[in-house]
Amino acid sequence: MATIDDKKDPIGLVEGGVLDEMDEEVRRHAELEAKINRDLDEKILSNPNAFPKAVFFIIPNEMGERFCFYGINPLLKDYLKEFVGYKSNKAEAMVHVYKSVTYFFPLVGAAISDSFLDKYKTIVSLSTVYLLGVSLLAIFSKPGVIGTPPTVPEWGPLLGLFLIAFGTGGIKPCVSSHGGDQFLSVQKLELNKFYNYFYMSINVGAVAAGFITPAIKNRSCYGLEGGKDCYAWAFGVCAMAFALAMSVFIVGKLFYRVVPPAGQFIPWQLLKTAISYSKNALTNGFNHEQAKAAAAESQGETNVLELFDLLRVIMVISPAPFFWMAFDQNNTSWQSLTDQMNRSVWPSSETINAVMNPLLIVILAPIWANFIYPAIERRVQFGLLRRMVVGMLLCGLAFIVCGVIQTRVSNNCVDREFTNAGTVSTECIDDGISTPIFILPYFIMTTGEILFSISGLNFTYMEVGKRTKSSCAALWLLGTALGNVFATALFESPIGDTDHHGRAKFFYINAGICFAAAVLQMVLNRYYVYKADR
């Protein structure tokens, strides 16, 4: 049986070094972590090949939270058009603004959890804000509470969406890194398995939401012309699912390993270290080693090591926003394309765009992890960064397929008038094509996501220091925020502000950007050395 002793480092107190290299403050922090978690660590080490019990509370919580988030997403574009009265391109742009804000707030959550609160307290606190936002969105979506469609005042829904963005964004890096904290350094295989199951739980929640919330929304609850006005109940179900998930997470508190906060603002510490290094580099003729040594003397060896680990990772993942710019268009440009297809054929436009990606993730992720990756790696090295390049290329290919489909639809569609939730709209419909054809681009895109996103999530956890794991997870998610800013800019530009006849060109431009980003990723990979190989 494995035991804890001073000759081993079962909880990864020093990653890539020895205890003597730690400064006194970080040593005390590491010893505190070991003391707090000693009993749990002994239980884990008694059977290191098993998952810690904490995992069985973290994964269901993630599944329920993602049910809530992805239950809202496929409804949002049409909700803003039908209830708030936005034009199509403004609604699409606002969806990407909401997503960009959502993926900006991980920086705030990570800074709070790493510096002042531990991850558990941060998750519970910001989950409360999140639940309030979903509840307000549901209440304001009942016709007559603050207005009647299509003139519902935008302040109400946008307030709810802002609170959701703040809450879900703030907890996002904490939940994944809190899950990673439950594993000891001797459990690297189990940690990799956990991240695969964690990612699958996200998509199981998304699949369930994709079937349930559009079906609820499409009912007639309030007697508006055309029906399909039940947004309040659809959002309300999301709120109830998240309340249940939050309760499960709180119940598991006794089983969680806790990495105590540093008691200081880690980003500020890293910024001071970067300033110290820069000043020393300027005064000694840009001698890297001398500048590092001088910065370590004034700021601490650990701060210097973690700063440069973080900078290396930031550099190599810098093309990531272009992947997310394209990927996150499933609820905007892709849904606008499927809106033009035969509406009498199941599944609906909302459902296929909500369900197909997470359903394929659940099917394909274990196949890649257990069969395809091992088969490839018996022949060639196919590490995390190489996988990300292939994922980016597949993302571009998916948009090429969308462009081909859009051209076919635009050449054969006929204008028709529809009334939903009391709002009249005109769509050009091609009855000769239906949503199941979208399985093809989703298969390509989902394979790209497995290669790019799961690999990137693992990479950003493994390649940085222990105190900056949440911050690095937040920076990975910031790539999604920037991607949605880029997408917003595209939709607000003349390229995006066009009818369906110009959308094929829009798809091809997105594909070209993805291919260029893949080339950039390939170049950056050549200069990166994995932490284990340094």
C-alpha positions in Angstrom: 0.0 0.0 0.0 1.3 3.5 -0.9 1.9 5.7 2.1 2.6 9.4 2.7 6.2 10.1 3.8 8.8 12.8 3.5 10.6 10.9 0.7 7.6 11.1 -1.7 5.5 13.8 -3.2 2.1 12.2 -3.5 0.2 15.5 -3.8 2.6 17.1 -6.3 3.9 19.7 -3.9 6.7 20.5 -6.3 6.1 20.0 -10.0 9.3 19.7 -11.9 11.6 20.4 -9.0 12.5 19.5 -5.4 11.4 20.9 -2.0 14.6 22.8 -1.6 13.7 24.9 -4.6 10.6 26.2 -3.0 10.6 29.7 -1.4 9.4 29.7 2.3 6.0 31.1 1.6 5.1 28.5 -1.0 6.6 25.8 1.2 4.2 26.8 4.0 1.3 26.8 1.5 2.2 23.3 0.3 2.6 22.0 3.8 -0.8 23.4 4.8 -2.4 21.7 1.8 -0.8 18.4 2.9 -2.0 18.9 6.5 -5.6 19.7 5.5 -5.9 16.8 3.2 -3.8 14.1 5.1 -6.8 11.9 6.0 -8.3 12.0 2.5 -4.9 11.5 0.9 -4.3 8.4 2.9 -7.6 6.9 1.8 -6.8 7.8 -1.9 -3.4 6.2 -1.6 -4.8 3.0 -0.2 -6.4 2.5 -3.6 -4.8 4.9 -6.1 -6.3 3.1 -9.1 -9.8 4.1 -8.1 -11.5 7.5 -8.6 -11.7 9.6 -5.4 -15.3 9.8 -4.0 -15.4 13.5 -4.7 -15.6 12.8 -8.4 -19.1 11.4 -8.0 -20.3 14.8 -6.8 -18.3 17.0 -9.2 -19.4 15.2 -12.4 -23.2 15.2 -11.7 -22.9 18.9 -10.8 -21.1 19.7 -14.1 -23.8 17.7 -16.0 -26.6 19.7 -14.4 -24.9 23.0 -14.8 -24.3 22.4 -18.5 -27.9 21.2 -18.9 -28.8 24.7 -17.7 -26.3 26.6 -19.9 -26.9 24.6 -23.1 -30.6 24.6 -22.5 -30.6 28.3 -22.8 -28.3 28.7 -25.8 -30.4 27.2 -28.6 -33.4 29.3 -27.7 -31.5 32.6 -27.3 -31.3 33.8 -30.9 -35.1 33.3 -31.6 -36.0 34.6 -28.2 -34.2 37.9 -28.8 -35.9 38.2 -32.2 -39.4 37.2 -31.1 -39.6 38.7 -27.6 -37.2 41.6 -27.7 -37.7 42.5 -31.3 -34.0 42.3 -32.5 -33.2 42.0 -36.2 -31.6 38.7 -37.2 -28.0 39.8 -37.4 -28.3 41.9 -34.2 -29.7 38.8 -32.4 -26.8 36.7 -33.7 -24.3 39.3 -32.7 -25.9 39.6 -29.2 -25.6 35.8 -28.7 -21.9 36.1 -29.3 -21.6 39.1 -27.0 -23.3 37.0 -24.3 -20.9 34.2 -24.9 -17.8 36.4 -24.9 -18.9 38.0 -21.6 -19.5 34.5 -20.2 -16.0 33.4 -21.1 -14.3 36.6 -19.9 -15.5 36.1 -16.3 -13.4 32.9 -15.7 -10.5 35.3 -15.2 -12.4 36.8 -12.2 -13.4 33.4 -10.8 -9.9 32.0 -11.1 -8.4 35.1 -9.5 -10.8 34.9 -6.5 -10.4 31.1 -6.0 -6.6 31.0 -6.4 -6.0 34.1 -4.3 -8.6 34.6 -1.6 -11.3 31.9 -1.5 -10.7 28.3 -2.2 -12.4 26.7 -5.2 -15.3 25.2 -3.3 -16.4 28.5 -1.8 -15.9 30.3 -5.1 -18.1 27.8 -6.9 -20.9 27.9 -4.3 -20.9 31.7 -4.1 -20.9 32.4 -7.9 -23.4 29.5 -8.5 -25.9 31.5 -6.4 -25.4 34.5 -8.7 -25.9 32.1 -11.7 -29.1 30.7 -10.3 -30.5 34.1 -9.7 -29.8 35.1 -13.3 -31.5 32.1 -14.7 -34.5 32.6 -12.4 -34.8 36.3 -13.5 -34.6 35.3 -17.2 -37.5 32.8 -16.7 -39.6 35.4 -14.8 -39.0 38.2 -17.3 -39.8 35.8 -20.2 -43.4 35.4 -19.0 -45.5 37.8 -21.3 -46.9 40.7 -19.3 -44.3 40.7 -16.4 -42.3 43.5 -17.9 -43.6 43.7 -21.4 -45.3 41.8 -24.3 -43.5 40.3 -27.3 -42.0 41.6 -29.5 -41.5 44.7 -27.3 -40.2 43.2 -24.1 -37.7 45.8 -22.7 -34.2 44.5 -23.3 -33.0 45.5 -19.9 -34.8 42.5 -18.3 -33.4 39.6 -20.4 -30.0 41.3 -20.6 -29.8 41.6 -16.8 -30.6 37.9 -16.4 -28.1 37.0 -19.1 -25.4 39.2 -17.5 -25.8 37.4 -14.1 -25.7 34.0 -15.8 -22.6 35.0 -17.7 -20.9 36.2 -14.4 -21.9 33.1 -12.5 -21.2 30.4 -15.1 -18.1 32.1 -16.3 -16.8 32.6 -12.8 -17.2 28.9 -11.8 -16.0 27.4 -15.0 -12.3 27.3 -14.4 -12.8 26.4 -10.8 -14.9 23.3 -11.4 -12.5 21.7 -13.8 -9.4 22.5 -11.7 -11.2 21.5 -8.5 -11.8 18.2 -10.1 -8.1 17.9 -11.0 -7.2 18.8 -7.4 -8.9 15.6 -6.2 -6.1 13.4 -7.7 -2.7 12.9 -6.3 0.5 13.0 -8.4 0.6 9.2 -8.5 -2.8 9.2 -10.3 -1.9 10.6 -13.7 -3.8 7.9 -15.6 -6.9 8.4 -13.5 -6.6 12.2 -14.0 -6.6 11.8 -17.7 -9.7 9.4 -17.5 -11.4 12.0 -15.2 -11.1 14.7 -17.8 -12.5 12.5 -20.5 -15.5 11.6 -18.2 -15.8 15.3 -17.2 -16.0 16.4 -20.8 -18.5 13.7 -21.5 -20.7 14.8 -18.6 -20.8 18.3 -20.1 -22.1 16.8 -23.3 -24.6 14.4 -21.7 -26.2 17.5 -20.0 -26.2 19.3 -23.3 -27.8 16.5 -25.2 -30.6 16.2 -22.6 -31.1 20.0 -22.7 -31.2 20.0 -26.5 -34.2 17.7 -26.6 -36.0 19.1 -23.6 -35.9 22.9 -23.7 -36.8 23.4 -27.4 -39.7 21.0 -26.9 -41.0 23.0 -23.9 -40.5 26.3 -25.7 -42.4 25.1 -28.8 -45.6 24.6 -26.7 -48.3 27.3 -26.5 -48.4 28.5 -22.9 -49.7 32.1 -23.1 -52.0 32.2 -26.1 -49.8 34.3 -28.4 -50.5 33.9 -32.1 -48.6 31.0 -33.6 -47.8 29.5 -30.2 -44.2 28.5 -29.5 -44.2 31.1 -26.7 -43.2 28.9 -23.7 -39.8 30.4 -23.1 -40.5 31.1 -19.4 -41.1 27.5 -18.6 -38.1 26.3 -20.7 -35.8 28.7 -18.8 -37.5 27.7 -15.6 -36.6 24.0 -16.1 -33.0 25.1 -16.6 -33.2 26.9 -13.3 -34.6 23.9 -11.5 -31.9 21.6 -13.0 -29.1 23.9 -11.9 -30.6 24.2 -8.4 -30.5 20.4 -8.1 -26.9 20.2 -9.5 -25.8 22.9 -7.0 -27.3 20.9 -4.1 -25.5 17.7 -5.2 -22.2 19.6 -5.2 -22.7 21.1 -1.7 -23.5 17.6 -0.3 -20.1 16.3 -1.5 -18.2 18.9 0.6 -16.8 16.3 3.1 -15.1 14.4 0.3 -13.3 17.2 -1.4 -9.5 17.7 -1.2 -8.9 21.4 -0.7 -6.1 23.5 -2.2 -6.1 26.5 0.1 -5.9 29.9 -1.5 -2.6 31.6 -1.6 -3.8 34.5 0.6 -2.4 36.9 -2.0 -3.6 38.0 -5.4 -1.7 35.6 -7.7 -2.1 37.6 -10.9 -0.6 40.6 -9.1 2.3 38.5 -7.9 2.9 37.3 -11.4 2.6 40.8 -12.8 5.2 42.1 -10.2 7.5 39.2 -11.2 7.1 40.1 -14.9 7.9 43.7 -14.2 10.9 42.7 -12.1 12.2 40.4 -14.9 11.7 43.1 -17.5 13.5 45.8 -15.6 16.5 43.4 -15.0 16.5 42.4 -18.6 16.7 46.0 -19.7 19.6 46.8 -17.4 21.8 43.7 -18.2 21.5 43.7 -22.0 18.6 41.3 -22.2 20.5 38.4 -20.6 17.6 36.0 -20.0 19.2 33.8 -17.3 20.6 36.8 -15.3 17.2 38.6 -15.5 15.5 35.4 -14.2 17.9 35.0 -11.4 17.5 38.6 -10.3 13.7 38.4 -10.5 13.8 35.2 -8.4 15.9 36.9 -5.8 13.4 39.7 -5.3 10.1 37.9 -6.1 10.8 34.2 -5.3 11.9 31.3 -7.4 8.4 29.8 -7.5 6.8 33.0 -8.9 9.4 33.1 -11.7 9.0 29.4 -12.6 5.2 29.7 -12.7 5.3 33.0 -14.6 7.4 31.5 -17.4 5.4 28.2 -17.5 2.2 30.4 -17.9 3.8 32.6 -20.6 4.9 29.6 -22.6 1.4 28.1 -22.5 -0.2 31.5 -23.4 2.0 31.7 -26.5 1.3 28.3 -27.8 -2.5 28.4 -27.3 -2.7 31.9 -28.8 -4.5 30.6 -32.0 -7.3 29.1 -30.0 -9.7 32.1 -30.3 -10.0 31.4 -34.0 -11.2 27.9 -33.4 -13.9 29.2 -30.9 -14.9 32.0 -33.3 -16.0 29.3 -35.7 -17.1 26.6 -33.4 -19.5 28.7 -31.4 -21.6 29.6 -34.4 -23.7 26.5 -34.1 -26.4 28.6 -32.4 -26.1 31.5 -34.9 -25.0 31.1 -38.5 -25.4 27.3 -38.5 -28.9 27.6 -37.0 -29.8 30.3 -39.5 -28.9 27.8 -42.2 -30.9 24.9 -40.8 -33.8 27.4 -40.2 -34.1 27.4 -44.0 -34.6 23.7 -44.3 -37.8 21.6 -44.5 -39.5 22.3 -41.1 -41.8 19.2 -41.3 -38.9 16.8 -40.9 -37.6 15.9 -37.4 -35.4 17.1 -35.8 -36.1 20.8 -35.7 -33.4 23.4 -36.4 -33.1 24.2 -32.7 -32.8 20.6 -31.7 -30.2 19.4 -34.2 -28.0 22.4 -33.4 -28.4 21.8 -29.7 -28.1 18.0 -29.7 -25.9 16.8 -32.5 -22.5 18.1 -31.3 -22.8 16.8 -27.6 -24.3 13.5 -28.8 -21.4 12.9 -31.1 -19.0 13.9 -28.3 -20.4 11.2 -26.1 -20.1 8.6 -28.8 -16.7 9.7 -30.3 -14.7 10.9 -27.3 -14.2 7.4 -25.8 -13.5 5.9 -29.2 -10.7 8.4 -29.8 -9.4 8.0 -26.2 -9.4 4.2 -26.0 -8.8 3.1 -29.6 -7.8 5.7 -32.2 -5.2 7.6 -30.1 -3.4 4.4 -29.0 -3.5 3.1 -32.6 -2.0 6.3 -34.0 0.7 6.6 -31.3 1.9 3.1 -31.9 3.1 4.5 -35.3 3.8 8.2 -34.8 3.9 10.7 -32.0 0.5 12.4 -31.7 0.8 14.6 -28.6 -1.7 17.2 -27.4 -0.4 20.1 -29.5 -0.4 18.0 -32.8 -4.0 17.0 -32.0 -4.9 20.7 -31.7 -3.6 21.4 -35.2 -5.6 18.6 -36.8 -8.7 19.8 -34.8 -8.4 23.3 -36.2 -8.1 21.9 -39.8 -11.2 19.9 -39.3 -13.1 23.0 -38.0 -12.3 24.7 -41.3 -13.4 21.7 -43.3 -16.7 21.7 -41.5 -17.3 25.3 -42.6 -16.5 24.4 -46.2 -19.2 21.8 -46.1 -21.6 24.4 -44.6 -20.8 26.7 -47.5 -21.6 24.0 -50.0 -25.0 23.3 -48.3 -25.8 27.0 -48.1 -25.2 27.5 -51.8 -27.6 24.6 -52.6 -30.3 26.0 -50.2 -30.0 29.6 -51.5 -30.4 28.4 -55.1 -33.6 26.5 -54.3 -35.5 28.2 -51.5 -38.8 30.0 -51.6 -40.0 32.8 -49.3 -42.6 31.9 -46.7 -44.2 33.8 -43.8 -44.3 32.4 -40.2 -45.8 33.5 -37.0 -44.2 32.5 -33.7 -45.0 33.9 -30.2 -47.1 36.6 -31.9 -44.2 37.8 -34.1 -44.4 37.6 -37.9 -41.2 36.7 -39.9 -40.3 35.7 -43.4 -37.8 32.9 -44.2 -36.6 31.5 -47.5 -37.3 27.7 -47.2 -35.9 24.8 -49.3 -38.3 21.9 -48.7 -36.0 19.6 -50.7 -33.4 19.5 -48.0 -33.8 18.7 -44.2 -31.8 19.0 -41.0 -30.4 15.4 -41.0 -27.9 16.4 -43.7 -26.2 18.5 -40.9 -24.9 15.3 -39.4 -22.0 15.5 -41.8 -20.6 19.0 -40.8 -21.3 18.2 -37.2 -19.4 14.9 -37.4 -16.4 16.8 -38.8 -16.7 19.7 -36.4 -17.1 17.4 -33.3 -14.1 15.3 -34.3 -12.2 18.6 -34.5 -13.5 19.6 -31.1 -12.3 16.3 -29.5 -8.8 16.8 -31.0 -8.7 20.5 -30.1 -10.7 21.2 -27.0 -10.1 18.1 -24.8 -6.4 18.2 -25.7 -6.3 22.0 -24.9 -8.0 21.5 -21.6 -5.6 18.8 -20.6 -2.6 20.8 -21.9 -3.4 23.9 -19.9 -3.8 21.9 -16.6 -0.6 19.8 -17.0 1.8 22.5 -18.2 1.5 25.1 -15.5 2.3 25.4 -11.7 0.0 24.2 -9.0 -1.0 27.7 -7.9 -1.9 28.9 -11.4 -4.0 26.0 -12.7 -7.3 27.9 -12.3 -5.8 31.0 -13.8 -4.5 29.0 -16.8 -7.9 27.3 -17.2 -9.4 30.8 -17.2 -7.0 32.0 -19.9 -8.0 28.9 -22.0 -11.6 30.0 -21.6 -10.6 33.6 -22.4 -9.8 32.2 -25.9 -13.5 31.4 -26.2 -14.4 34.9 -25.1 -12.1 36.5 -27.7 -13.4 34.0 -30.4 -16.9 35.3 -29.7 -15.7 38.9 -29.9 -14.3 38.0 -33.4 -17.5 36.4 -34.3 -19.5 39.4 -33.2 -17.3 41.6 -35.3 -17.9 39.3 -38.3 -21.7 39.5 -37.9 -21.7 43.2 -37.4 -19.5 43.7 -40.5 -20.8 43.9 -44.1 -19.7 40.2 -44.4 -22.2 39.1 -41.7 -24.9 41.7 -42.3 -26.4 40.0 -45.3 -29.2 37.7 -46.3 -28.8 34.0 -47.0 -27.3 34.6 -50.5 -24.2 36.0 -48.9 -23.9 33.4 -46.1 -22.0 30.9 -48.2 -19.2 33.4 -48.6 -19.4 34.0 -44.9 -18.8 30.3 -44.2 -15.9 30.2 -46.6 -14.2 33.2 -44.9 -14.5 31.4 -41.6 -12.9 28.3 -43.1 -10.0 30.3 -44.4 -9.4 31.9 -41.0 -9.4 28.4 -39.4 -6.9 27.1 -41.9 -4.6 30.1 -41.3 -4.8 29.6 -37.6 -3.9 25.9 -38.0 -0.7 26.9 -39.8 0.1 29.4 -37.0 -0.5 26.6 -34.4 1.8 24.3 -36.3 4.6 26.9 -36.3 4.2 27.7 -32.5 4.3 23.9 -31.7 7.7 23.6 -33.2 9.2 25.9 -30.5 7.4 24.4 -27.5 9.0 21.9 -25.2 6.7 19.9 -22.9 7.3 20.5 -19.2 8.1 16.8 -18.6 10.9 17.0 -21.3 12.7 20.1 -20.0 
